């Protein structure tokens, strides 16, 4: 599914800009019966009771192909409809009804996602149909489900960035586009956040190391399990410098040494990110992320979601640099708009 989606999108991005507009055609509604069925997961045992298999060298075995398509559509922060409640206050029956409503909304909304003549948002383009969300929202700490307020320093950084961009358009230059648009990186934790497609990740284990490969942009993080010191503070990387260790059955990964070119929700290059990968069942690993950056937020905070192991959905080729017609067309369209307005370069 992910490969076909990537190829379909690349084909659309590679299409030359037409000299004359074609009459738009309304996409047809999607029938619920036509939506592909997802892998049926093994029921989760009571939390804390699952004992994962072990690698030949004795570590918990979490290697495999994972995706988080089932977490598509989950609000990041607690919706106002749940004001005063915690995640654990949402009963399974209530969550099931909420998930059913989100699935229905996804199917109804899908045809409107395509702006191409005659397109009907083919089933194989998207991986977020029938998403069986694991929770009502993602932020688990603070208990109010809200990202803590930003510090005055973070607000000043944001104001300085806005001032530096004053008078610039969204595509005056390739430098105005994101690192994602430019096929450089989605950063972390952004690389593992759900999207309409490309939601697969491969976890590989070897003695003393774990690697995680992300389908989109194909970043690969190499995580030593030696509890060693991080790199010199003078060295900054798009996905930071990761060090990991096992805490019982949970893989704990601490990442520092970020660059200011890959902020997450306004974070600074002093961000300290701690991820926990906890196997909950034979098909499920919980991914929990704690972000600690006193230069950005009033206190550390945490969000979490489930990753589903599914060998039928491995990461496929993401030939971004090789065919990044999207970026070229974005810049070409901006130049065309300027010329039409009499301000061409």
RARA-V961299 format. One record per helix or strand of 2 or more residues. SS is the DSSP state (alpha for helix, beta for strand). FROM is the first residue (numbers start at 1). TO is the last residue. Records with the same first field share a line. If there is no record, write none. Layout:
BEGIN
SS=FROM-TO / FROM-TO
END
This chain:
BEGIN
alpha=2-14 / 32-34 / 69-71 / 80-82 / 87-89 / 92-113 / 123-125 / 152-164 / 174-176 / 190-192 / 321-323 / 325-340
beta=64-67 / 139-141 / 200-206 / 209-214 / 220-224 / 241-247 / 250-256 / 272-281 / 284-292 / 301-309
END
